[in-house]
């Protein structure tokens, strides 16, 4: 299993400001000197992750104190130079929001050559609220997304003459990438999915499918991917085609691990702080999906505990563990929890590990990454889809 270190690179002081954390939070709450200190701290932690044997994942958000990475390709260009071994994953680039897909292709190619071919690229729809920040129309958003996708792939893989593009949303007289990416025809492509239908589409394209903090729902996502992949390609999907994102807090004793997990829990509480008018702009979600969501009721999109009940609105750390959103405890505890979850969802080959989240400090993050690297990561080759023979004690 590959393990990818990930942090949303939050601006911690804003967590104390009441109200929404995105779009309407005034930027005068940001001290740029403190923001620079934090961003450089996160970069140091990514460099450490490279030294410890992790791969690296970066995302991006906009007008959000919860994530200061406003361009994952800018961050990855820095890390392409500062790291030596890690695969570098952008998960992802919200290409439906971007005004210039050719510029996206240029950034991908540049980071790939700087890293000597270590880049992996996630092309994602992005968050609904960011439509307002990008000034794009939410109606027919996915049509725009797929045209941008096709154009980026064509630009990255072109080995012939320069070409033009006359599309519905984008038009270019001449497209010529300098430099071209090392990895041909393109660096590995990822997408994210929270439903079986999206996963099946990604399987047919042969892309890596990742699901974030979905708990038991990951099983249906991965099963749909495996079924569609077999039908489309005539062979089973290997586990490296599937990825899952969860939070990890590991320490030599449970008390310390749980204390750190409480700090990381702020990631969940701040994510919910968004004005309701920005959650689902008209046209961004299809009519079919909106009908399905309304019929299913308010608990439909909530992760579920192992007994099938919805995750409470203010969960305990134990409940986050039970739902498969967090892996917390000693190295043995964390390995056991990952083993159980791995078996529950039928296996996956990429653990997208939030080793830093919420207000977790630098020293604690360093210890978290170091202990996971030395005590948990070497054991991940033992994972099996057979039910693990592990007894779970109730956490005190």
C-alpha positions as CSV (number, residue, x, y, z in Angstrom):
1,X,0.0,0.0,0.0
2,X,1.2,3.5,-0.8
3,X,0.7,6.2,1.9
4,X,0.3,9.8,1.0
5,X,0.8,12.6,3.6
6,X,-1.9,15.3,3.3
7,X,-2.8,18.5,5.1
8,X,-5.3,21.2,4.1
9,X,-2.8,23.8,5.4
10,X,-5.3,25.7,7.4
11,X,-4.9,29.2,8.9
12,X,-5.4,28.2,12.5
13,X,-6.1,31.7,14.1
14,X,-9.2,32.0,12.0
15,X,-10.7,29.0,13.8
16,X,-11.4,31.3,16.7
17,X,-13.4,33.8,14.5
18,X,-17.1,33.1,14.8
19,X,-19.2,32.5,11.7
20,X,-18.4,31.0,8.2
21,X,-14.9,30.0,7.3
22,X,-15.3,30.4,3.6
23,X,-16.3,33.1,1.1
24,X,-17.7,35.7,3.6
25,X,-14.8,35.6,6.1
26,X,-13.1,39.0,5.7
27,X,-9.5,38.7,4.7
28,X,-8.5,41.3,7.3
29,X,-8.5,38.3,9.8
30,X,-5.4,37.0,8.0
31,X,-2.0,38.1,9.2
32,X,0.2,37.5,6.1
33,X,3.3,37.1,8.2
34,X,1.6,34.3,10.3
35,X,0.2,32.8,7.1
36,X,3.7,32.6,5.6
37,X,5.0,31.0,8.8
38,X,2.3,28.4,8.6
39,X,2.7,27.6,4.9
40,X,6.5,27.2,5.3
41,X,5.9,25.0,8.3
42,X,3.6,22.8,6.2
43,X,6.2,22.6,3.5
44,X,8.8,21.5,6.0
45,X,6.4,18.7,7.1
46,X,6.0,17.6,3.5
47,X,9.8,17.5,3.1
48,X,10.0,15.4,6.2
49,X,7.3,13.1,4.8
50,X,9.5,12.5,1.7
51,X,12.4,11.6,4.0
52,X,10.2,9.2,6.0
53,X,9.0,7.3,2.9
54,X,5.6,8.9,2.4
55,X,4.2,10.1,-0.9
56,X,2.7,13.6,-0.9
57,X,-0.8,14.9,-1.7
58,X,-1.8,18.5,-2.1
59,X,-5.2,20.0,-2.7
60,X,-6.5,23.6,-3.3
61,X,-9.4,25.7,-2.1
62,X,-10.3,29.4,-2.5
63,X,-11.5,32.1,-0.2
64,X,-11.2,29.7,2.7
65,X,-9.2,29.9,5.9
66,X,-9.5,26.1,6.2
67,X,-7.0,25.8,3.2
68,X,-4.4,28.3,2.3
69,X,-3.2,26.2,-0.7
70,X,-4.9,28.2,-3.5
71,X,-2.9,26.5,-6.2
72,X,-1.8,22.9,-5.7
73,X,0.5,23.2,-8.7
74,X,2.4,26.1,-7.2
75,X,2.9,24.0,-4.0
76,X,3.9,21.0,-6.0
77,X,6.3,22.9,-8.1
78,X,8.1,23.9,-4.8
79,X,8.1,20.3,-3.5
80,X,9.2,19.0,-6.9
81,X,12.5,20.8,-6.2
82,X,12.7,20.1,-2.5
83,X,11.9,16.4,-2.4
84,X,13.7,13.5,-3.9
85,X,11.6,10.3,-3.8
86,X,7.9,10.9,-3.1
87,X,5.3,10.7,-5.8
88,X,3.6,14.1,-5.8
89,X,-0.2,14.1,-6.2
90,X,-2.4,17.1,-7.0
91,X,-5.8,16.1,-5.8
92,X,-7.0,18.1,-7.1
93,X,-7.2,20.8,-9.8
94,X,-10.8,22.1,-10.2
95,X,-10.6,22.4,-13.9
96,X,-14.2,23.4,-14.5
97,X,-13.4,26.6,-12.6
98,X,-10.3,27.4,-14.5
99,X,-10.4,30.0,-17.2
100,X,-7.5,28.5,-19.2
101,X,-7.1,24.7,-19.4
102,X,-3.9,25.1,-21.5
103,X,-2.3,27.0,-18.6
104,X,-3.2,24.0,-16.4
105,X,-1.5,21.7,-18.8
106,X,1.6,23.9,-18.8
107,X,1.7,23.9,-15.0
108,X,1.4,20.1,-14.9
109,X,4.2,19.6,-17.5
110,X,6.5,22.0,-15.7
111,X,6.1,20.3,-12.3
112,X,6.5,16.9,-13.9
113,X,9.9,17.8,-15.4
114,X,11.1,19.6,-12.3
115,X,10.3,16.4,-10.3
116,X,11.9,14.2,-12.9
117,X,8.6,12.5,-13.6
118,X,7.1,12.1,-10.1
119,X,3.9,14.0,-10.6
120,X,0.3,12.5,-10.4
121,X,-2.6,14.6,-11.4
122,X,-6.2,14.8,-10.0
123,X,-8.7,16.5,-12.2
124,X,-11.7,17.3,-9.9
125,X,-15.1,19.1,-10.0
126,X,-14.2,21.1,-6.9
127,X,-16.4,22.4,-4.1
128,X,-19.8,23.8,-4.9
129,X,-19.2,27.1,-3.1
130,X,-16.1,27.9,-5.2
131,X,-18.3,28.4,-8.3
132,X,-19.1,31.8,-6.7
133,X,-15.4,32.6,-6.4
134,X,-14.5,31.6,-9.9
135,X,-17.4,33.5,-11.5
136,X,-18.4,30.5,-13.5
137,X,-22.0,29.5,-14.3
138,X,-23.0,26.4,-12.3
139,X,-25.4,25.4,-15.1
140,X,-23.7,22.9,-17.5
141,X,-20.7,22.9,-15.2
142,X,-19.8,19.3,-16.0
143,X,-19.9,19.9,-19.7
144,X,-17.3,22.6,-19.2
145,X,-15.3,20.2,-17.0
146,X,-15.2,17.4,-19.5
147,X,-14.2,19.7,-22.4
148,X,-11.4,21.1,-20.2
149,X,-10.4,17.5,-19.3
150,X,-10.2,16.5,-23.0
151,X,-8.2,19.6,-23.9
152,X,-5.7,19.1,-21.0
153,X,-5.1,15.5,-22.0
154,X,-4.6,16.4,-25.6
155,X,-2.1,19.1,-24.8
156,X,-0.1,16.9,-22.4
157,X,0.0,13.9,-24.8
158,X,0.6,15.7,-28.1
159,X,3.8,14.6,-29.8
160,X,3.0,16.0,-33.2
161,X,2.5,19.4,-34.7
162,X,1.0,22.3,-32.7
163,X,-2.8,22.1,-32.8
164,X,-5.9,24.3,-32.5
165,X,-9.0,23.8,-30.4
166,X,-12.4,25.0,-31.4
167,X,-14.8,23.8,-28.6
168,X,-18.0,25.0,-27.0
169,X,-16.3,26.5,-24.0
170,X,-12.7,27.0,-25.1
171,X,-11.0,28.2,-28.3
172,X,-7.3,28.3,-29.1
173,X,-5.5,29.1,-32.3
174,X,-2.3,27.2,-31.5
175,X,-1.4,25.0,-28.5
176,X,2.2,24.1,-27.9
177,X,3.5,22.9,-24.5
178,X,7.1,23.9,-23.6
179,X,8.2,21.9,-21.7
180,X,6.4,18.7,-22.4
181,X,5.8,16.3,-19.4
182,X,8.3,13.5,-18.9
183,X,5.5,11.0,-18.3
184,X,3.8,10.1,-21.5
185,X,1.1,10.2,-22.7
186,X,0.2,11.9,-19.4
187,X,1.2,11.7,-15.7
188,X,-1.2,9.3,-13.9
189,X,-4.7,10.7,-13.6
190,X,-6.9,10.6,-10.5
191,X,-10.4,11.6,-9.8
192,X,-12.6,11.6,-6.7
193,X,-15.9,9.8,-6.2
194,X,-18.6,9.6,-3.6
195,X,-21.0,7.5,-5.6
196,X,-20.8,4.3,-7.6
197,X,-21.8,6.0,-10.8
198,X,-18.9,8.4,-10.7
199,X,-16.5,5.6,-9.8
200,X,-17.7,3.5,-12.7
201,X,-17.1,6.3,-15.1
202,X,-13.5,6.7,-13.8
203,X,-12.9,2.9,-14.0
204,X,-13.8,3.0,-17.7
205,X,-11.3,5.7,-18.2
206,X,-8.7,3.7,-16.3
207,X,-8.1,6.5,-13.7
208,X,-7.3,6.1,-10.1
209,X,-10.4,6.6,-8.0
210,X,-10.2,8.1,-4.5
211,X,-13.0,8.6,-2.0
212,X,-12.7,11.0,1.0
213,X,-14.0,10.4,4.5
214,X,-16.9,8.3,3.2
215,X,-16.6,5.5,5.7
216,X,-18.7,2.4,4.8
217,X,-19.9,4.1,1.6
218,X,-16.4,3.4,0.2
219,X,-17.4,-0.2,-0.2
220,X,-20.1,0.7,-2.8
221,X,-17.8,3.1,-4.5
222,X,-15.0,0.6,-4.8
223,X,-17.3,-2.3,-5.8
224,X,-18.7,-0.2,-8.6
225,X,-15.2,0.7,-9.8
226,X,-14.1,-2.9,-9.7
227,X,-17.1,-4.1,-11.7
228,X,-16.9,-1.4,-14.3
229,X,-13.1,-1.8,-14.6
230,X,-13.4,-5.6,-15.3
231,X,-16.1,-5.0,-17.9
232,X,-14.2,-2.2,-19.7
233,X,-10.7,-3.6,-19.6
234,X,-11.2,-7.4,-19.4
235,X,-9.1,-7.8,-16.2
236,X,-9.5,-7.0,-12.5
237,X,-8.6,-3.6,-11.2
238,X,-5.4,-3.7,-9.2
239,X,-5.6,-2.2,-5.7
240,X,-3.4,0.7,-6.7
241,X,-6.4,2.0,-8.7
242,X,-8.3,2.8,-5.4
243,X,-7.6,5.3,-2.6
244,X,-9.2,6.3,0.7
245,X,-8.7,9.5,2.7
246,X,-8.8,9.4,6.5
247,X,-7.3,11.2,9.5
248,X,-4.5,9.4,11.5
249,X,-3.3,10.1,15.0
250,X,-0.8,7.7,16.3
251,X,1.3,7.8,19.5
252,X,3.0,5.5,21.9
253,X,0.0,5.7,24.3
254,X,-3.7,6.1,23.6
255,X,-4.1,9.1,25.9
256,X,-1.6,11.1,23.8
257,X,-3.1,9.9,20.5
258,X,-6.6,10.8,21.5
259,X,-5.5,14.3,22.7
260,X,-4.0,14.9,19.3
261,X,-7.1,13.6,17.6
262,X,-9.1,16.1,19.5
263,X,-7.0,18.9,17.9
264,X,-7.4,17.3,14.5
265,X,-11.2,17.1,15.0
266,X,-11.3,20.8,14.4
267,X,-11.0,19.9,10.7
268,X,-14.5,18.5,10.8
269,X,-16.1,21.3,12.8
270,X,-14.7,24.1,10.7
271,X,-15.6,22.4,7.4
272,X,-19.3,22.7,8.4
273,X,-19.1,26.5,8.8
274,X,-20.4,27.7,5.5
275,X,-23.5,29.9,4.7
276,X,-26.3,27.7,3.3
277,X,-26.8,29.7,0.1
278,X,-23.4,28.6,-1.1
279,X,-23.8,24.9,-0.5
280,X,-25.7,23.9,-3.7
281,X,-25.9,26.6,-6.4
282,X,-28.6,26.0,-8.9
283,X,-27.4,23.8,-11.7
284,X,-24.2,22.6,-10.1
285,X,-25.8,19.3,-9.0
286,X,-27.9,17.4,-11.5
287,X,-31.7,17.3,-11.1
288,X,-31.4,13.5,-10.8
289,X,-28.9,13.7,-7.9
290,X,-30.8,16.5,-6.2
291,X,-34.0,14.4,-6.3
292,X,-32.1,11.4,-4.9
293,X,-30.7,13.5,-2.1
294,X,-34.1,15.0,-1.2
295,X,-35.8,11.6,-1.2
296,X,-33.1,10.1,1.0
297,X,-33.5,12.7,3.7
298,X,-31.1,14.7,5.8
299,X,-29.1,11.7,7.1
300,X,-28.4,10.3,3.6
301,X,-25.1,12.0,3.1
302,X,-23.8,11.5,6.7
303,X,-21.2,8.8,7.2
304,X,-22.5,5.8,9.2
305,X,-21.3,3.8,12.1
306,X,-20.7,0.1,11.8
307,X,-24.2,-0.7,13.1
308,X,-25.7,1.4,10.2
309,X,-26.8,4.4,12.3
310,X,-25.8,7.9,11.1
311,X,-22.8,9.5,12.6
312,X,-24.0,11.9,15.3
313,X,-23.7,15.7,14.7
314,X,-21.0,16.0,17.4
315,X,-19.2,12.7,17.3
316,X,-16.7,11.4,19.8
317,X,-13.3,10.3,18.6
318,X,-14.4,6.7,19.2
319,X,-17.4,7.3,16.8
320,X,-15.1,8.8,14.2
321,X,-13.0,5.6,14.5
322,X,-16.0,3.4,14.3
323,X,-17.2,5.2,11.1
324,X,-13.8,4.8,9.4
325,X,-13.1,8.5,9.3
326,X,-10.2,8.5,11.8
327,X,-7.6,5.9,12.8
328,X,-6.4,6.7,16.3
329,X,-4.3,5.1,19.0
330,X,-1.1,3.2,19.5
331,X,0.7,1.7,16.4
332,X,-1.1,-1.6,17.1
333,X,-4.5,0.2,17.4
334,X,-4.0,2.2,14.2
335,X,-2.9,-0.9,12.2
336,X,-5.8,-2.9,13.6
337,X,-8.3,-0.1,12.6
338,X,-6.9,0.2,9.1
339,X,-6.9,-3.6,8.8
340,X,-10.6,-3.8,9.7
341,X,-11.6,-0.9,7.4
342,X,-9.5,-2.4,4.6
343,X,-11.4,-5.7,4.9
344,X,-14.8,-3.9,5.2
345,X,-14.4,-2.1,1.9
346,X,-12.7,-4.9,-0.1
347,X,-9.2,-3.5,-0.2
348,X,-7.5,-0.4,-1.6
349,X,-3.9,0.4,-2.5
350,X,-3.6,4.1,-1.5
351,X,-4.1,5.5,2.0
352,X,-4.4,9.3,1.7
353,X,-3.4,10.1,5.3
354,X,-4.2,13.4,6.9
355,X,-1.3,13.3,9.3
356,X,-1.9,16.9,10.1
357,X,-5.4,18.4,10.4
358,X,-7.2,21.1,12.5
359,X,-5.0,22.8,15.0
360,X,-2.4,20.0,15.4
361,X,1.0,21.6,16.0
362,X,4.3,21.1,14.2
363,X,6.0,19.0,16.9
364,X,3.0,16.7,17.2
365,X,2.7,16.4,13.4
366,X,6.4,15.4,13.2
367,X,5.9,12.7,15.9
368,X,2.7,11.5,14.2
369,X,4.5,11.1,10.8
370,X,7.6,9.6,12.3
371,X,5.8,7.0,14.4
372,X,3.5,6.0,11.6
373,X,6.5,5.6,9.2
374,X,8.5,3.4,11.6
375,X,5.7,1.4,13.3
376,X,2.7,1.2,11.0
377,X,3.8,1.7,7.4
378,X,6.0,-1.4,7.3
379,X,3.1,-3.6,8.4
380,X,0.7,-2.4,5.7
381,X,1.9,-5.2,3.3
382,X,0.2,-7.6,5.7
383,X,-3.3,-6.2,4.9
384,X,-5.9,-8.7,3.7
385,X,-9.5,-8.5,2.6
386,X,-10.2,-11.5,4.8
387,X,-11.7,-10.4,8.1
388,X,-8.7,-9.5,10.4
389,X,-8.3,-11.7,13.5
390,X,-8.0,-8.7,15.8
391,X,-9.9,-8.1,19.1
392,X,-10.9,-4.5,19.7
393,X,-11.0,-3.3,23.3
394,X,-13.3,-0.4,24.2
395,X,-11.3,2.8,24.4
396,X,-11.4,4.3,27.9
